[in-house]
Amino acid sequence: MRVTSTQERLDGAPFAFYGDDFTGAAANLLEFHRKGMRGMLFVQTPSRELWAQATKDLDVAGVAGIARSLPPPAMVAEIRPAFELFKAAGARIVQYKICATFDSSPAQGSFGAVLELAQQCFGSQNVPIVAAHPNFGRYTAFGNHFAAYRGDVYRLDRHPSMASHPATPMHEADLRTHLARQTTLPVGLCDFTMLRSKSIDELVARLAEHGAMTATVFDALEDADLRKIAHAIWDASAHRPMFTLASHGLAAGLAAHLGEEPAAGAQGTPQRPVDSIVVLSGSCTPHTAAQIDYAKAQGWRTVRLSLEELAARGEDEFADMLALDVCESLARKQSIVIYTAAGPDDATLRAGSTVFERMRAESSAVIGGLYGTVLRRVAARRRLSRFVVAGGDTSSQTMRRLGIDALSVDAINPESQDALMHIHAADPALNGAQVLLKAGQNGADNHFVLAREGRQWR
């Protein structure tokens, strides 16, 4: 399908987004893909010429970024080229794609810095902030955010994983209060009682207001709430380009509003299994720890990364050693997981912080860069048809180190709501390979095993 406005047709994709990490960017593209909308995800901000050429027949295009792991000055340097590209390309809606658990802090991944930069690039406007994605277990009520975890729903500041996140712990569930620690810009609220009582035209009029506030947090408890928010944003964007700060819940709402439902009974073809698979994990969530334990119980080789050894040997020598280990396991048709930590209480996290301090480097950049080098060296020795990278910040750094051009969606797992992504690369050793970018809290205990089998993805 091709999305067009009733008033105008834009050259290139009318939706453009920057994902603040790779797993989230892939999830965003997936929401459009499931409704038949065509899209692509660039690994770096492309030139205007490449963007125009690649997106002329697309509905949505994005840049997968690393801003979530950066301090504000580095964030601005990373994000500005993408924002300037989207503005020059005439995108109708620009989304800064955030994690649905609102991962951010004044010192790292600051949404305040993003709002201030957006004001410079796109002008003064009332920015809709949509964190919720009810289908994904993320809810906002009266400005407070909640997230599901193993069958229960927790306020974000009491969430078993997010309250103790090593980089951006959530100590406040009220999103406006959380944002007030990152920016002095005023932020309002459209709670679900207001959202449900107002017409689309009234919501459009609210979005047109930007005198008393710079942004508005929108509640959402049901998918219908997302569709109504998306409808209002789409209608408002007919009058001027709209900038949004939102999770993939907004993408789901926009896709539901504008996309096409699959034909009744239509199903994709299950992906074929692979003999063995490599998983590289920088995630420290309890979810990922359980997935590693499950894989080990199924006979997979599991290797805990020694950060002390990495620091002593250096990346080049250490990557060679790991690549050889991976290749030997794959040659035996034995799947392998290399990981940094087994959950948030793993003692290696405390030890690792000391190592990174000595190295004067940010953890995800070190681990993600190492994993990218390992994958390149493995791919040079044997064909990697499918692999997994776990952890949002880690996957971002890993995929950039791989030197690939872009990603598109091959197949979707409707239960875990993630995708096997198709790699587009000049390097024939990587071109056409599939990668699963697994967010830390995503998937059941057997997720890695299912990824090897492929049958859940269609």
Secondary structure, 3 states (H helix, E strand, C coil): CCCCCCCCCCCCCCEEEEECCHHHHHHHHHHHHCCCCCEEEECCCCCHHHHHHHHCCCCEEEEECCHHHCCHHHHHHHHHHHHHHHHHHCCCEEEEECCCCCCCCCCCCCHHHHHHHHHHHHCCCCEEEECCEHHHCEEEECCEEEEEECCEEEEHHHCCCHHHCCCCCCCCCEHHHHHHCCCCCCEEEECHHHHHHCCHHHHHHHHHCCCCCCEEEECECCHHHHHHHHHHHHHHCCCCCEEEEECHHHHHHHHHHHCCCCCCCCCCCCCCCCCCCEEEECCCCHHHHHHHHHHHHCCCEEEECCHHHHHHHCHHHHHHHHHHHHHHHHHCCCCEEEECCCCCCCHHHHHHHHHHHHHCCCHHHHHHHHHHHHHHHHHHHCCCCEEEEECHHHHHHHHHHHCCCEEEEEEEECCCCEEEEEEECCCCCCCCCEEEEECCCCCCCCHHHHHHHCCCCC
